[in-house]
Amino acid sequence: MILVWLLAILGAAAAAAAIAGRWSDAAPRWIALAAVLADFGLTLRIWLRAGGALRAGGWLRKVDWSWIPSLGIRFHLALDGLSLLLLLLTFSLGAVAVLASWRDVRTGVGFFHFNLLWILAGVAGVFLAMDLFLFYFAWELMLVPMFFLIAIWGHERRRYAAVKFFLFTQLSGLLMLVAILALALTHRAATGALTFDYGALIATPLGQRAALWILLGFLAAFTVKLPMFPFHTWLPDAHTEAPTAGSIVLAGLMLKTGAYGLLRFALPLFPRAARAAAPWLLALAAVGILYGGLLAFAQSDLKRLVAYTSVSHMGFVLLGVFLATAAPAGSAAAHWALTGVVLEMLCHGFSTGALFAIAGFLQERLHTREMARMSGLWAVMPRLSGAGLFFALAAVGLPGLGNFVAEFLILLAAYRVSPGLAAAGAIGILVSTFYGVELVQRAFHGPNRHGWRVPDMAAREAWALAPMMAALLWLGLYPQPVVRAAGASLRQIEQALAPPHTAAARLRAPAGKGTAP
């Protein structure tokens, strides 16, 4: 029942925050913070008590109830090492989002936290759902609250950005729904049973052409949410116009749902089709890495710069995912690529989420996002400027911080598969140093030409940023616990990419015995 409680706590807290907001602005903030910290504590407790079950690859927790039996739809939640790590990221960044918006949101505080908590519930549902209809339900659950967050509490062009975000994600999500229905109906035609259960659908016999078309429906949703070049155009507008908490959740969590979908569903369900599509997707990943970095370097708006860095970093994620299909099955390169993807998801969540938080703190003080008006801030607010330098260095992949380990593993795998892809990724990292230096130099260094006299980092802001600093240092210096936690799940994905006559048997049998898919 602990998986149900993780979602129920967020839902109940959302309702309580909305009601409490009628009488107090402080109560919804404390309710939201308590809820996400409670979920973080429960998830951390699962990890600490998992022991050998985590290394063996078993389901750590599982709930499987009948929901709509006439349609074969079940309320099926399951937690393994991969989803465990992403839930920890979800609840930790959820707490950061609440703290970052503590003073930023002054109107409709109850409704704001109602929407924020429902977004977190949707994200957590995506990471837990093992029924594809339930997965789609959670996928869509994120969209409407995020639309309200941007449209109501965003900045100058918030309504345009909210509508653009909604159209891109909703239309691509509908394509995924069509693909889910096609897969379920194909399974019924082959077996006579209508089901949306992941463990059953993974064994669905598909022709190469049918598998490719159905995979494209899933890719439409996952690559738009990632986002992949050229479907990224909604992201800079949404990030720039969203409130600070919205930017943190959008960059740190919602983009990760696209990457998770590729790992959990696209590769295991359609391994042969994924291998066929890999050359095109690897090329687009390389273009995205370079394009995102160059566009980030060209920005003058701090939030827009950080938004384009996400396009570049998520290009590394896409590169790693499909390197695993291009590498020989079971090879070290495939394992390095998938491990790098998981680390990149976590490290990007912390580093970019922190940069958006810092951008929000600066905008709250200076009432501008233009870096040309921020020079000389180091002398005025050294602690906040130092935090900005730390996370900028993390974003560019400084050795000793987690992003370096993640991108190094992906580049190592790329070199084994295609030296050209490795060269493109290496150039992307070089470009990242340019925009990192640009950010720090223009925003924090130089003379205080504008005469800023603003307060330095507050205790609340330090509590939001310090844990993310510690996490990036830990992932950069000692990532082994995280690698071990995700290892069994990644091995199952590697097995799915093995020759078809062995992959289905390997995945179908463990699912019924309580091991991770």
N, C-alpha and C positions, 0 to 999 in steps of 0.2 A: 504493500500500500504506500510505501514511501514515495514512489514515482507519482502516484495520484496526489499525494500531499504537496509535492513540489509545485504542481500546477494549481492545486486548490488554494494554497497559501497566497499565491499571487492574485488569483481571482477574487478571493475574499478581501484581501487588502485593497484591491482596486475599488471594490464597492464601498469599503469603509472609508477610503480616502475621499471618494466623491461625496459621501454623506457628510464627513467631518469638515470638508471644505466650505460648507454652508455657514459654519460658525467660527472657523479658525483657519488661518493660513499656515500656521506652524504644524497643526496636527497631521494633515496629509503628508507632509514631508517626513515626519517621524514614522508614520505608519508604513510608507513606502520603503524607507531605509530599513526598518525592522524586518519587513517581509523579505527583502532580497538578502539581507544578512542571515536570516533564519534558513533560507534555501541554500545559501552558500555553506552554512554550517552543516546542514544535513548531507549535502553532496560531498563535502570534505570528509565527513564521518564515514561515508561509504568507501571512499578511497583508502582511508587509514585502516579500515577493517577488512578490506578486500583480500590482502595477502596473496596467497598462491592462486586464488581464483582469478585474479586479474592477469597474472602471468600465463595461466593455463588457457585463457581465452573464453571462459564461461560468461554467461549472462550474470552480471552482478545483481541485478534486480529485474523482475519481469511481471507484467500485468497483462492478462489476456482474457477479456470478457466479450461475450456476444453483445453487439450493439444494434445492428439492423440485419437480423438473420436472413430475411427474405432476399437481401441483396448480397449476402456473404460479407458484410462489413463488420469488423470487430474493433473493439477498443483495445488495441494491442500496443502496449508500451514496453520498451526494453532498454536496458542500460548496459553498455560494455565500455571498454577503456576509451575508445574514441569519443563516444558521446559524453562520457564522464568528464573528460578534459574540457570539452566545449561547454558543458553546463557550468563548470567552475569559472570559465571565462565569462559566460553569460551573467552569472550572479555577481561576480566581482565588478564587471563593467556596469552592471545595473546600479550597484551602490555608488560607483563613481558618477554616474549620470545624475543620480539624486543629489549628491553633494555638490556637483558642478552647477546645478540649477537652483540651489538653495536661495540665492538672492536674485538670480537672473529672472525668474518667473514670479511676477507680482499680481497677475490677474488670472482668475479662473484656476487657482492653485489645485483645488480638489479635482477638477476635470482633467487638468494636465497630468497629474499623477495616476489618475484612472487610466488614461491612454498609455502612459509610459509602462505601467505594470502589465497591461494587456499585450503590449508589444513583447515584453519579456516572456510572458506566458506563451505567446505564439512561437517565439524563437526556441524556448525550451521544448515545446511540443514537437517542433520540427526535428530536434535532436533526439527525441525519444520514440517517435511514431514508427511502428513496424507494420502498420496497415497503410497501404498507399492512399486510400480515401481519407483516413485520419491525417496522414502526412499532408495531403492537399488542403484539408480543413485548417490545419495549423499554419500552413504556408500562407493562406489567404487571410488568416486571423491577424497577421502582422500588418497588413496593408492599410486598413481603414484607420486604426489608431495613429500610425505614422503620418498618414495624410492630414489628420487633424492637428498633429503636433507641428507639422510644417506650416499648414495653412493658417492656424490661429496664432501660434507663438513665434513664427518665423520673422524674417527681416523684410527688407524693402519689397522684393519681388516674390514673396512667399506663396501667393496663390498660383502664380505661373509655375513655380518649382514644384508645388504639391500636385498640381494636375499632371504635369509631365512625369513625375515619379509614378503616380498612380496608373497612368495609361501604359507606360512601359512595362511595369511589373504585373499589372492586371492582365493585359493582353498576352504576355508571355506565359503567365500562369494558366490562362485558358487553353493555350496550346498543350501545356503539360497535362491538363485534365483530359483533353482528347486522347493524348498518348496513354494515360493510365487506363482509360476506358477501352482503348484498342487492345492493350496488353491483357486486361482482364477478360475481354470477349474472346481473344485468341486462345487464352488458357481454357475457357469454358468449351470452345469448339474442340479442343484437343482432349480434354479430360471429362467434360460433362459437368464440372463444378464451377460455379461462379464465386470467385473469391478475390479479395484485394490484399491478401496476406503476402508479405514479402517473401517468407520462406517457401510458399507454394509457387509464387509467380517466377521465382528465380530459376525454376526448372521448366518453364514454358518453352516448348519447341517452336523456334522461329526461323523462318527463312532469312537469308542474308538481306534481301531487299526490305522485307517487313520489319526486321530488327532495326535497320538503318532509319527507316521513316519514323518508327516509334521513338528511337533514340533522339532524333531531331526534335521531337516534341519536348522531351525532358531537357535537352540542351538549350532550347529556347528559354525556358524558365531559369535554369541554373546559370547560363552564361550572361543573361541580362542582369541577374541579381549579383553576379560576381564582382564587377561587370567586365565583360570581354570587349575589346575593340572589335568592331565599330559600334557596339550596342551600349556604350558607356555614357552617352551624351546627357542622360538624365542625372548622372551622379554629381558633376560639379555644381549644377544649379541646386540640387537638393541639399548638398552639404553646405553650400554657401548661405542659403536662405534659412536653413533649419536652425532652431534654437540649439544651444550648446549640448543639452542632453540628447536631442535628436541626432545631432552629428556624431556624438559618441556611440550611440546605439547603432546608427546606420553603418558607420565605418567599422566599428569593432565587432558587431554581431550579425547584422542582416546580410552583409556581404559574405560572411562565413557560412550562411545557410546555403548559398549557391555552391561554394566549395564542398561543403558536406554532402550535398545532393550528388555531386559528381562522384565522390568517393563511395558513398553508401549505396547509391542506386544506379547511376549511369554505367559505371564499370562492371559491377557484378551482374546486373541484369542483361547487359548487351556487350559482352566482352569482344566478340568478333566484329560487331559494328563499330565499337569504340576504336579497335585497331585500324579499321578501314578509314575512319574519320580523323585519326591521329595526325597525319601529315598536315592537313589543313589547319587543325586546331593548334598544333605546335607552331606553325608559321604565324598565326594570329597572336599567339602568346608572345612570340618574340617581338612582333610589331607593337603590341601593347606595352611591353616593358620599355621600349625605346620611346614610343610616342608619349606615354604618360610622364616619363622623366623629362623629356624636352618641354612639354607643355607646362609642367610644374615649374621649371626654371624660368619660363616666360611670364609667370603671374606676378602681379603686384598686390593682389588681395591675399592675405594670409590664409584664410580658410579655403580659398580656391586653390592655392598652391598645395595645401595638404590633401585636398580632394584628388588632385591629379596624381599625387604620389600613390594613392590607393590604386589607381588604374595600373601603375607600373608594378606595384607589389603583388597585386592580384594576377598580373601577367605571369609572375614567377609561380604562383599557385597553379594556374592553368598549365604552365609548362611542366611542372612536376607531375601533375595528374596524368597527362598523356605521354610523358616520357615513360611512365610505368607500363603503358601499353606497347610502346615502341621497343622497349628493352626486351631481351630474351626472358621468357617466363621463369621466375624464381632466381633471377640474376641479382647480384649485388646492386647493380644500377637501379633496378626497379625498387628495391628496398630503400636505397638512399633517397630516391625521388619522393616516395610516399612519406618517408620520415621527414624529409625537408618540407613537404607540404603541410603536415600537421604542425611542425614548429613555426612555419611562416604564418599560419592562421593565428596561432596564439600570440606570437610576437608582434605581428601587425596589429592585432586587436589592442594590445597594450600600448605600443608606441604611437600609433595613429590616434587612438582614443585619447591618449594624454595630450598630443599636440592639439587636437580639437578642444580639449578642456582648457589648455593654456590660451588658445585663441579666444575662447569665450571669456576667460578671466581678463584678458587684455581689452577686449571690446567693452566689457562691463566698466572698466576704468577709463578708457580713452575714447570710447564711442566712435571708434573707427577700426576697420580691418586693413587699411592701406599701410603696407610696410614702410612706405616713404615718410609717413608721419610718426613712425615709432622709433626712430634712431635715438641712441643715447639712453636707452632704458636700463642698461646694466648699472649705471651709476645711481639710478633712482630705485630700482627694485632688483637687487642682485640675486636674491633667492629665487624669485620667479624666472629671471633671465637664466640662471644656472640650470633650472629644471628644463627650460626651453632648449638649452644647449645639449643637455643629456639626451632628451628624446629625439632631437634632430640627429645626433650622432647614432642613436639606435636605428633611426629610419634609414640612414645611409649605409648601415651594415658595419659599424665599427667592431673589430675583433674584441671579444670579451662580453659582448651583448648578444642577445638571442637571435636577432635578425641575421647576424653574420653566420651563425651555425646553420640556420635554415637555408639561406641562399647558397652557402658553400656546398651543402649536400646536394641541392638541386643542380648547381653548375657541375659538380663532380659527375652526377648521373648524366647530364647533358653531354659532357665530353665523351663519355663512353658510347653514347648513341649517335651524336652528331657534333663534331667540333664547331661547325658553323653556328648551331644553336647556343653552344657554350660561349662562343665569342660574342654573340648578340647579348646574352645575359650579362657577360662581364662588362660590355660597353654600357649596359643599363645601370650597373652598379657605379661605374665611373660617372655617368651623368647624375646619379643620385648625390654624389659628393658636391656637384655644382649647386644643385638646388638646396642642399643642406647648408652649405656655406652662405648662399644667398639669403636664406631665411635668418640665420643667426646674425650675419653682418648687417643686414638692412633693418632688422627689428630691434636688436639689442646693443650693437656696438656703435661706435662713432660718437660725435658730440650730441649733446641734448639740445638740438637746434630749436625745438618747439617749447622748451621750458617746462617739461612735464614735472609735476609734483604729485605723485599718486602713491597710495600705500603698497607695500610689498606683500608677499604671499601671506595669507591668513592661515590660521591653524586648520580651518575646514578644508582649504585648498591643499595644504600639506598632507592631510589625511587622505585626500583623493589621489594625490600624485605619488606619495612615497611607496605604497604597496606595488604600484606598477613599475617603479624603479627597481625595487627588490626582485620582482618577477623577471624582468629583463636581464638583470645580472645573474640570477639563478639559471635561467635558460641559456645564458651565454657561457657560464662557467661550469655548470654541472647539470646538463639536460637529461642525464641518464634516467632518472625516475619518470620523467614524462615520456621518454622514448620507450621505456619498458611498459608503461601504462597503455600506450597505443599499439605496442608491438603485435599483440595477438590479433587485434582487429585488422591491422595492415597485412598480416600474413594471410588472413582470410581473403582479402581483396586480391593479393597476389595469386592465391590459389584459383580465384575466379577467372583470372586472366590466363590460366593454364589451358592446355588443349581441351576442347569441349567435352570429350568423353570422360574426363576426370573432374572437371570443375563443378558440374552440377551435383555429382555424387558427393564431393567433398563438402559442399556448402549445404546441401539439403539435409544430410544426416545430422550434422551438429546442431542445426536449428531446432530439431525436435528434442534434442538431449540437453538443451540449455546452454549451448555455446554460441559465441558471437558469430554473426554472419560476416 
